[in-house]
Amino acid sequence: MPIRARAHVYEMQPYRAGKTPEQLMQSLGLSELIKLSSNENPLGASPRVREAILSALESIHRYPDGACTALRDALSDFYQLPPDHFAFGNGSDELIHLFGVAYLEPGDALMMGHPSFVRYEASAQLNRATLQRVPLTPDFRLDLHAMAAAITEHTRLIYLANPNNPTGTIVARAELEQFLARVPDHALVVLDEAYFEYADHPDYPSGVDYVRAGQNVVVFRTFSKAYGLAGLRIGYAIGRPDLLDPVERVREPFNVNTLAQVAAVAALGDQDHVARTRALNREGLRMFSEACERLGLRSVPSQANFLLIEIGARCAQVQQRLLQRGILVRTGEVFGLPTYLRVNTGTAEQNARFVEALADALRE
Ligand SMILES: Cc1ncc(COP(=O)(O)O)c(C=O)c1O
Protein backbone atom coordinates (compact mmCIF):
# COMPACT_ATOMS: atom_id res chain seq x y z
CA MET A 1 0.00 0.00 0.00
CA PRO A 2 1.48 3.38 -0.96
CA ILE A 3 1.50 5.89 1.86
CA ARG A 4 -1.38 8.34 1.51
CA ALA A 5 -1.80 11.78 3.05
CA ARG A 6 -5.24 12.99 4.17
CA ALA A 7 -7.56 12.53 1.17
CA HIS A 8 -8.69 16.15 0.86
CA VAL A 9 -5.09 17.34 0.72
CA TYR A 10 -4.89 15.92 -2.81
CA GLU A 11 -7.70 18.26 -3.82
CA MET A 12 -5.54 21.26 -2.93
CA GLN A 13 -3.19 22.92 -5.39
CA PRO A 14 0.36 23.61 -4.24
CA TYR A 15 1.37 27.25 -4.46
CA ARG A 16 3.37 27.52 -7.66
CA ALA A 17 6.00 30.17 -7.26
CA GLY A 18 6.84 31.95 -10.51
CA LYS A 19 10.43 32.20 -11.69
CA THR A 20 12.59 34.41 -9.52
CA PRO A 21 13.63 37.75 -11.01
CA GLU A 22 17.16 36.34 -11.36
CA GLN A 23 15.93 33.28 -13.28
CA LEU A 24 13.77 35.45 -15.55
CA MET A 25 16.62 37.83 -16.30
CA GLN A 26 18.87 34.92 -17.15
CA SER A 27 16.35 33.15 -19.38
CA LEU A 28 15.44 36.36 -21.25
CA GLY A 29 18.96 37.75 -21.41
CA LEU A 30 17.93 40.91 -19.56
CA SER A 31 20.39 43.03 -17.57
CA GLU A 32 17.62 44.56 -15.46
CA LEU A 33 14.10 43.64 -14.42
CA ILE A 34 11.48 46.02 -13.03
CA LYS A 35 9.25 43.94 -10.77
CA LEU A 36 5.75 45.37 -10.49
CA SER A 37 3.99 42.08 -9.82
CA SER A 38 3.82 41.50 -6.05
CA ASN A 39 2.64 44.83 -4.61
CA GLU A 40 5.96 45.40 -2.85
CA ASN A 41 7.32 48.77 -1.73
CA PRO A 42 9.62 50.20 -4.45
CA LEU A 43 11.43 52.33 -1.84
CA GLY A 44 12.34 49.22 0.15
CA ALA A 45 12.26 49.23 3.92
CA SER A 46 13.08 52.21 6.15
CA PRO A 47 16.86 52.68 6.61
CA ARG A 48 16.25 52.16 10.34
CA VAL A 49 15.39 48.52 9.62
CA ARG A 50 18.88 47.79 8.37
CA GLU A 51 20.44 49.09 11.58
CA ALA A 52 17.99 47.16 13.74
CA ILE A 53 18.72 43.93 11.88
CA LEU A 54 22.48 44.42 12.05
CA SER A 55 22.40 44.83 15.80
CA ALA A 56 20.07 41.83 16.23
CA LEU A 57 22.40 39.55 14.26
CA GLU A 58 24.40 38.97 17.43
CA SER A 59 21.52 37.08 18.97
CA ILE A 60 20.32 34.87 16.13
CA HIS A 61 21.61 31.77 17.93
CA ARG A 62 18.85 32.38 20.51
CA TYR A 63 15.20 31.46 19.98
CA PRO A 64 12.96 34.42 19.19
CA ASP A 65 10.68 36.01 21.79
CA GLY A 66 7.64 33.79 21.25
CA ALA A 67 5.32 36.53 22.53
CA CYS A 68 6.79 39.30 20.29
CA THR A 69 6.85 41.48 23.41
CA ALA A 70 8.71 44.54 22.07
CA LEU A 71 6.57 44.67 18.93
CA ARG A 72 3.39 44.00 20.89
CA ASP A 73 4.21 46.94 23.18
CA ALA A 74 5.07 49.18 20.23
CA LEU A 75 1.76 48.34 18.52
CA SER A 76 -0.09 48.79 21.77
CA ASP A 77 1.31 52.36 21.94
CA PHE A 78 0.66 52.95 18.26
CA TYR A 79 -3.01 51.94 18.41
CA GLN A 80 -3.68 52.79 22.05
CA LEU A 81 -5.03 49.27 22.62
CA PRO A 82 -4.00 46.80 25.35
CA PRO A 83 -1.10 44.47 24.41
CA ASP A 84 -3.37 41.41 24.54
CA HIS A 85 -5.26 42.71 21.49
CA PHE A 86 -2.53 41.53 19.08
CA ALA A 87 -1.49 38.19 17.58
CA PHE A 88 1.38 37.66 15.15
CA GLY A 89 2.01 35.57 12.08
CA ASN A 90 4.75 34.68 9.65
CA GLY A 91 3.10 37.11 7.24
CA SER A 92 -0.65 37.61 7.25
CA ASP A 93 -0.64 34.50 5.06
CA GLU A 94 0.08 32.52 8.21
CA LEU A 95 -2.72 34.29 10.07
CA ILE A 96 -5.14 33.20 7.34
CA HIS A 97 -3.89 29.66 7.83
CA LEU A 98 -4.07 29.82 11.63
CA PHE A 99 -7.58 31.30 11.77
CA GLY A 100 -8.76 28.49 9.49
CA VAL A 101 -7.15 25.82 11.66
CA ALA A 102 -8.49 27.39 14.85
CA TYR A 103 -12.04 28.22 13.71
CA LEU A 104 -13.16 25.89 10.93
CA GLU A 105 -14.68 22.44 11.44
CA PRO A 106 -15.62 20.21 8.49
CA GLY A 107 -19.03 21.40 7.35
CA ASP A 108 -18.49 25.02 8.41
CA ALA A 109 -18.37 27.63 5.68
CA LEU A 110 -15.83 30.31 4.85
CA MET A 111 -17.20 33.28 2.91
CA MET A 112 -15.20 35.57 0.66
CA GLY A 113 -15.72 37.87 -2.31
CA HIS A 114 -14.76 36.63 -5.74
CA PRO A 115 -12.30 37.51 -7.05
CA SER A 116 -10.38 38.23 -3.89
CA PHE A 117 -7.20 37.06 -2.20
CA VAL A 118 -6.75 33.40 -3.11
CA ARG A 119 -5.23 32.18 0.17
CA TYR A 120 -8.65 32.30 1.85
CA GLU A 121 -9.69 29.44 -0.47
CA ALA A 122 -6.80 27.24 0.62
CA SER A 123 -7.76 27.76 4.25
CA ALA A 124 -11.30 26.50 3.53
CA GLN A 125 -10.01 23.49 1.58
CA LEU A 126 -7.46 22.49 4.20
CA ASN A 127 -10.09 22.48 6.94
CA ARG A 128 -12.79 20.85 4.82
CA ALA A 129 -15.01 23.88 5.06
CA THR A 130 -17.43 24.86 2.34
CA LEU A 131 -16.29 27.83 0.31
CA GLN A 132 -18.92 30.53 -0.16
CA ARG A 133 -17.59 32.74 -2.95
CA VAL A 134 -19.81 35.74 -3.54
CA PRO A 135 -19.21 37.54 -6.88
CA LEU A 136 -18.12 41.19 -6.78
CA THR A 137 -20.46 43.89 -8.06
CA PRO A 138 -20.10 44.86 -11.77
CA ASP A 139 -17.83 47.72 -10.66
CA PHE A 140 -15.54 45.24 -8.89
CA ARG A 141 -16.49 45.97 -5.28
CA LEU A 142 -17.29 43.45 -2.57
CA ASP A 143 -21.06 42.94 -2.74
CA LEU A 144 -21.93 43.27 0.95
CA HIS A 145 -25.66 42.98 0.34
CA ALA A 146 -25.22 39.66 -1.45
CA MET A 147 -22.73 38.52 1.17
CA ALA A 148 -25.09 39.30 4.05
CA ALA A 149 -27.91 37.50 2.25
CA ALA A 150 -25.71 34.43 1.69
CA ILE A 151 -24.77 33.93 5.36
CA THR A 152 -26.07 30.61 6.72
CA GLU A 153 -25.96 28.92 10.11
CA HIS A 154 -22.71 27.27 8.90
CA THR A 155 -20.87 30.47 8.01
CA ARG A 156 -18.00 30.75 10.49
CA LEU A 157 -15.41 33.05 8.88
CA ILE A 158 -16.12 35.96 6.55
CA TYR A 159 -13.10 37.50 4.81
CA LEU A 160 -13.39 41.07 3.59
CA ALA A 161 -10.19 42.27 1.93
CA ASN A 162 -10.41 46.04 2.22
CA PRO A 163 -8.91 47.29 -0.09
CA ASN A 164 -9.53 44.15 -2.11
CA ASN A 165 -6.79 42.34 -4.01
CA PRO A 166 -6.72 42.20 -7.11
CA THR A 167 -9.20 45.06 -7.65
CA GLY A 168 -7.95 47.77 -5.26
CA THR A 169 -11.55 48.68 -4.47
CA ILE A 170 -12.86 49.44 -0.97
CA VAL A 171 -16.04 49.03 1.00
CA ALA A 172 -17.13 52.29 2.59
CA ARG A 173 -17.80 52.89 6.29
CA ALA A 174 -21.60 53.13 6.05
CA GLU A 175 -22.06 49.96 3.99
CA LEU A 176 -19.62 48.05 6.20
CA GLU A 177 -21.53 49.07 9.32
CA GLN A 178 -24.84 48.02 7.78
CA PHE A 179 -23.24 44.69 6.89
CA LEU A 180 -21.79 44.13 10.37
CA ALA A 181 -25.21 44.75 11.87
CA ARG A 182 -26.54 41.85 9.77
CA VAL A 183 -23.82 39.34 10.71
CA PRO A 184 -25.05 36.81 13.28
CA ASP A 185 -23.01 36.04 16.41
CA HIS A 186 -21.72 32.68 15.13
CA ALA A 187 -19.70 34.31 12.32
CA LEU A 188 -16.37 36.08 12.72
CA VAL A 189 -15.62 38.89 10.26
CA VAL A 190 -11.97 39.24 9.28
CA LEU A 191 -11.12 42.59 7.76
CA ASP A 192 -7.92 41.93 5.83
CA GLU A 193 -6.35 45.38 5.61
CA ALA A 194 -3.05 44.45 3.97
CA TYR A 195 -3.21 47.71 1.96
CA PHE A 196 -4.63 49.88 4.75
CA GLU A 197 -1.76 52.39 4.70
CA TYR A 198 -2.41 53.26 1.05
CA ALA A 199 -6.14 53.94 1.25
CA ASP A 200 -6.95 57.64 1.52
CA HIS A 201 -10.62 57.81 0.56
CA PRO A 202 -12.59 59.83 3.15
CA ASP A 203 -15.17 57.01 3.48
CA TYR A 204 -12.56 54.30 4.00
CA PRO A 205 -13.15 52.72 7.43
CA SER A 206 -10.44 51.53 9.80
CA GLY A 207 -11.39 48.09 11.07
CA VAL A 208 -9.73 48.91 14.40
CA ASP A 209 -12.77 51.07 15.28
CA TYR A 210 -14.92 47.92 15.31
CA VAL A 211 -12.38 46.08 17.45
CA ARG A 212 -12.50 48.98 19.93
CA ALA A 213 -16.29 48.77 19.91
CA GLY A 214 -16.03 45.11 20.98
CA GLN A 215 -17.56 43.66 17.82
CA ASN A 216 -16.91 40.17 16.39
CA VAL A 217 -14.28 41.59 14.08
CA VAL A 218 -10.59 40.82 13.69
CA VAL A 219 -8.32 43.03 11.58
CA PHE A 220 -5.26 41.72 9.73
CA ARG A 221 -2.44 44.11 8.87
CA THR A 222 0.99 43.38 7.48
CA PHE A 223 4.53 44.73 7.35
CA SER A 224 4.91 43.32 3.81
CA LYS A 225 3.40 46.16 1.83
CA ALA A 226 3.76 49.83 2.87
CA TYR A 227 6.45 48.92 5.45
CA GLY A 228 8.54 47.10 2.84
CA LEU A 229 9.32 43.92 4.82
CA ALA A 230 7.79 41.27 2.51
CA GLY A 231 10.92 39.12 2.61
CA LEU A 232 10.94 38.89 6.41
CA ARG A 233 7.35 37.62 6.73
CA ILE A 234 5.47 39.37 9.49
CA GLY A 235 1.83 40.32 9.86
CA TYR A 236 -0.48 40.82 12.82
CA ALA A 237 -4.08 40.44 13.86
CA ILE A 238 -5.90 42.99 16.01
CA GLY A 239 -8.90 41.74 17.94
CA ARG A 240 -10.54 41.03 21.28
CA PRO A 241 -8.36 38.63 23.32
CA ASP A 242 -11.11 35.98 23.38
CA LEU A 243 -11.14 35.98 19.56
CA LEU A 244 -7.34 35.72 19.35
CA ASP A 245 -7.05 33.05 22.04
CA PRO A 246 -7.84 30.06 19.75
CA VAL A 247 -5.04 31.18 17.42
CA GLU A 248 -2.61 31.46 20.33
CA ARG A 249 -3.38 27.83 21.11
CA VAL A 250 -2.69 26.47 17.64
CA ARG A 251 0.26 28.57 16.49
CA GLU A 252 3.82 27.35 16.75
CA PRO A 253 5.72 28.82 19.70
CA PHE A 254 8.29 30.68 17.58
CA ASN A 255 6.34 31.45 14.42
CA VAL A 256 7.82 34.94 13.96
CA ASN A 257 11.59 35.12 13.74
CA THR A 258 13.84 37.54 15.63
CA LEU A 259 14.88 39.63 12.62
CA ALA A 260 11.28 40.12 11.54
CA GLN A 261 10.35 41.28 15.05
CA VAL A 262 13.14 43.88 15.38
CA ALA A 263 12.61 45.03 11.80
CA ALA A 264 8.89 45.55 12.41
CA VAL A 265 9.55 47.67 15.52
CA ALA A 266 12.01 49.82 13.57
CA ALA A 267 9.67 50.10 10.57
CA LEU A 268 6.71 51.09 12.73
CA GLY A 269 8.86 53.82 14.27
CA ASP A 270 9.55 55.44 10.89
CA GLN A 271 6.17 56.83 9.86
CA ASP A 272 7.92 59.37 7.61
CA HIS A 273 8.96 56.46 5.43
CA VAL A 274 5.35 55.27 5.27
CA ALA A 275 4.25 58.81 4.34
CA ARG A 276 6.84 58.97 1.53
CA THR A 277 5.69 55.57 0.33
CA ARG A 278 2.07 56.69 0.30
CA ALA A 279 2.85 59.91 -1.60
CA LEU A 280 4.89 58.04 -4.20
CA ASN A 281 2.05 55.55 -4.66
CA ARG A 282 -0.58 58.25 -5.08
CA GLU A 283 1.49 59.86 -7.81
CA GLY A 284 2.10 56.48 -9.48
CA LEU A 285 -1.61 55.61 -9.51
CA ARG A 286 -2.42 59.01 -11.00
CA MET A 287 0.14 58.48 -13.73
CA PHE A 288 -1.10 54.94 -14.48
CA SER A 289 -4.75 55.92 -14.71
CA GLU A 290 -3.96 58.89 -16.96
CA ALA A 291 -1.95 56.58 -19.20
CA CYS A 292 -4.86 54.13 -19.35
CA GLU A 293 -7.20 56.91 -20.41
CA ARG A 294 -4.78 58.00 -23.11
CA LEU A 295 -4.43 54.43 -24.36
CA GLY A 296 -8.18 53.81 -24.29
CA LEU A 297 -7.90 51.16 -21.54
CA ARG A 298 -10.35 50.72 -18.69
CA SER A 299 -8.84 50.57 -15.21
CA VAL A 300 -10.46 50.05 -11.83
CA PRO A 301 -10.13 53.05 -9.45
CA SER A 302 -7.70 51.83 -6.79
CA GLN A 303 -7.17 52.59 -3.11
CA ALA A 304 -4.24 50.16 -2.91
CA ASN A 305 -0.71 50.23 -4.41
CA PHE A 306 -1.69 48.50 -7.64
CA LEU A 307 -4.03 48.98 -10.55
CA LEU A 308 -6.17 46.45 -12.39
CA ILE A 309 -6.21 47.23 -16.10
CA GLU A 310 -8.48 45.63 -18.70
CA ILE A 311 -6.40 44.60 -21.69
CA GLY A 312 -8.69 42.17 -23.46
CA ALA A 313 -8.06 38.91 -25.29
CA ARG A 314 -4.36 39.57 -25.94
CA CYS A 315 -3.56 40.15 -22.28
CA ALA A 316 -1.11 37.26 -21.92
CA GLN A 317 0.69 38.45 -25.05
CA VAL A 318 0.94 41.99 -23.71
CA GLN A 319 2.33 40.63 -20.44
CA GLN A 320 5.02 38.72 -22.39
CA ARG A 321 5.91 41.80 -24.42
CA LEU A 322 6.29 43.79 -21.23
CA LEU A 323 8.52 41.07 -19.86
CA GLN A 324 10.71 41.19 -22.96
CA ARG A 325 11.07 44.88 -22.22
CA GLY A 326 12.20 44.06 -18.69
CA ILE A 327 8.93 44.72 -16.84
CA LEU A 328 7.23 42.03 -14.79
CA VAL A 329 3.48 42.41 -14.09
CA ARG A 330 0.76 39.84 -13.40
CA THR A 331 -2.25 38.83 -15.36
CA GLY A 332 -5.42 38.34 -13.34
CA GLU A 333 -5.43 34.65 -14.31
CA VAL A 334 -5.22 33.16 -10.79
CA PHE A 335 -8.07 35.45 -9.78
CA GLY A 336 -10.25 34.37 -12.71
CA LEU A 337 -9.58 37.61 -14.60
CA PRO A 338 -7.29 36.46 -17.45
CA THR A 339 -7.96 39.53 -19.61
CA TYR A 340 -6.69 41.95 -16.96
CA LEU A 341 -3.22 43.00 -15.88
CA ARG A 342 -2.45 43.88 -12.28
CA VAL A 343 0.47 46.22 -11.92
CA ASN A 344 1.82 47.79 -8.74
CA THR A 345 3.29 51.26 -8.64
CA GLY A 346 7.07 51.59 -8.60
CA THR A 347 9.51 54.50 -8.38
CA ALA A 348 8.75 57.47 -10.63
CA GLU A 349 11.27 56.18 -13.16
CA GLN A 350 9.90 52.64 -13.11
CA ASN A 351 6.38 53.98 -13.55
CA ALA A 352 7.40 56.00 -16.61
CA ARG A 353 9.15 52.95 -18.08
CA PHE A 354 6.03 50.83 -17.53
CA VAL A 355 3.73 53.36 -19.22
CA GLU A 356 6.04 53.64 -22.20
CA ALA A 357 6.46 49.86 -22.49
CA LEU A 358 2.70 49.30 -22.22
CA ALA A 359 2.06 51.73 -25.08
CA ASP A 360 4.72 49.92 -27.18
CA ALA A 361 3.37 46.47 -26.29
CA LEU A 362 -0.15 47.47 -27.33
CA ARG A 363 1.09 48.92 -30.65
CA GLU A 364 3.19 45.90 -31.57
C1 LIG B 1 -5.27 40.96 0.69
C2 LIG B 1 -3.99 40.32 1.11
N1 LIG B 1 -3.94 39.70 2.29
C3 LIG B 1 -2.82 39.10 2.74
C4 LIG B 1 -1.67 39.11 1.96
C5 LIG B 1 -0.48 38.37 2.49
O1 LIG B 1 0.48 39.26 2.92
P1 LIG B 1 1.69 38.79 3.83
O2 LIG B 1 1.57 37.32 4.07
O3 LIG B 1 2.92 39.12 3.05
O4 LIG B 1 1.56 39.58 5.09
C6 LIG B 1 -1.67 39.74 0.72
C7 LIG B 1 -0.46 39.71 -0.12
O5 LIG B 1 -0.47 39.89 -1.29
C8 LIG B 1 -2.87 40.35 0.28
O6 LIG B 1 -2.94 40.94 -0.91
The ligand as an SDF file (V2000), in Angstrom:
LIG
                    3D

 16 16  0  0  0  0  0  0  0  0999 V2000
   -5.2710   40.9650    0.6880 C   0  0  0  0  0  0  0  0  0  0  0  0
   -3.9910   40.3190    1.1110 C   0  0  0  0  0  0  0  0  0  0  0  0
   -3.9400   39.6960    2.2940 N   0  0  0  0  0  0  0  0  0  0  0  0
   -2.8230   39.1020    2.7350 C   0  0  0  0  0  0  0  0  0  0  0  0
   -1.6720   39.1060    1.9590 C   0  0  0  0  0  0  0  0  0  0  0  0
   -0.4760   38.3750    2.4920 C   0  0  0  0  0  0  0  0  0  0  0  0
    0.4850   39.2590    2.9160 O   0  0  0  0  0  0  0  0  0  0  0  0
    1.6940   38.7920    3.8250 P   0  0  0  0  0  0  0  0  0  0  0  0
    1.5680   37.3210    4.0670 O   0  0  0  0  0  0  0  0  0  0  0  0
    2.9200   39.1220    3.0530 O   0  0  0  0  0  0  0  0  0  0  0  0
    1.5580   39.5810    5.0920 O   0  0  0  0  0  0  0  0  0  0  0  0
   -1.6720   39.7350    0.7240 C   0  0  0  0  0  0  0  0  0  0  0  0
   -0.4620   39.7090   -0.1210 C   0  0  0  0  0  0  0  0  0  0  0  0
   -0.4730   39.8880   -1.2900 O   0  0  0  0  0  0  0  0  0  0  0  0
   -2.8730   40.3490    0.2830 C   0  0  0  0  0  0  0  0  0  0  0  0
   -2.9370   40.9370   -0.9150 O   0  0  0  0  0  0  0  0  0  0  0  0
  1  2  1  0
  2  3  1  0
  2 15  2  0
  3  4  2  0
  4  5  1  0
  5  6  1  0
  5 12  2  0
  6  7  1  0
  7  8  1  0
  8  9  2  0
  8 10  1  0
  8 11  1  0
 12 13  1  0
 12 15  1  0
 13 14  2  0
 15 16  1  0
M  END
$$$$
